[in-house]
Amino acid sequence: MLRQVLALVLVAGLSLSSVAARASDDPVARLDTLILAKDFDNAVKLAREAAEAGNVEVQFRLGLFFWHGVGLTQNYLEALRWTTLAALAGHEKAFAARKLMLPSVDAPNWPKVLDWCRQRMQKNAESGFNPALFAMAKSYSPDFGFENSVEEYYWASLAVAIGDTAARKRRDELTKKLAVTDAAKAQDRAAAWIEKFRSGKPPG
């Protein structure tokens, strides 16, 4: 158990002094305190709540909890789900950890994990959480192993439409790869999505 605790602390970059210095209501700081106090029951409870609420750092931490079996039953599939979700949101440590986790999960479950993430991200996007749009695009990129250029272009186009400048470069790269007809269909889908979920504001 001690080795597992240390792994959590080291990967998260924690220290007793840094946690003590961060007296706040931030869920990450509270989680750090609980981990270092070895209060794993409350740490898991907090991690689940904050991860479900969309805190990317805590999603990564919850993935580590499942991976190491700290405070809950060890579950590599759940670890991969939460770590992938954080990686799609741009968490670099989660992206690296995901690659290490993949061999411990049966390959047929890999695309199912992405589908699990997409369901959550699509719901968030439709509810108005704009960062989920580019995260959806990334889920179809070669970086996550199951490439679909048309879907990646579609979601990247949506991200650009609502002002995500980081998505613009990738969308433009994909434009050069797609057939004109495929791009046109994706653009029509994007326009319809914007009309439905963003109060009729046109893509910009």
Buried (B, 14 or more C-beta within 10 A) or exposed (E): EEEBBEBBBEBBEBEEEEBEEEEEEEBBBBBBBBBBEEBBEBBBEBBBEBBEEBBBBBBBBBBBBBBBBBBBEEBBBBBBBBBBBBBBBBBEBBBEBBEEBBEEBEEEBBEBBBEBBBEBBBEBBEEEEBBBBBBBBBBBBEEBBEEEBBBBBBBBBBBBBBEBEEBBEBBEEBBEEBEEEBBEBBBEBBBEBBEEBBEEEEBE
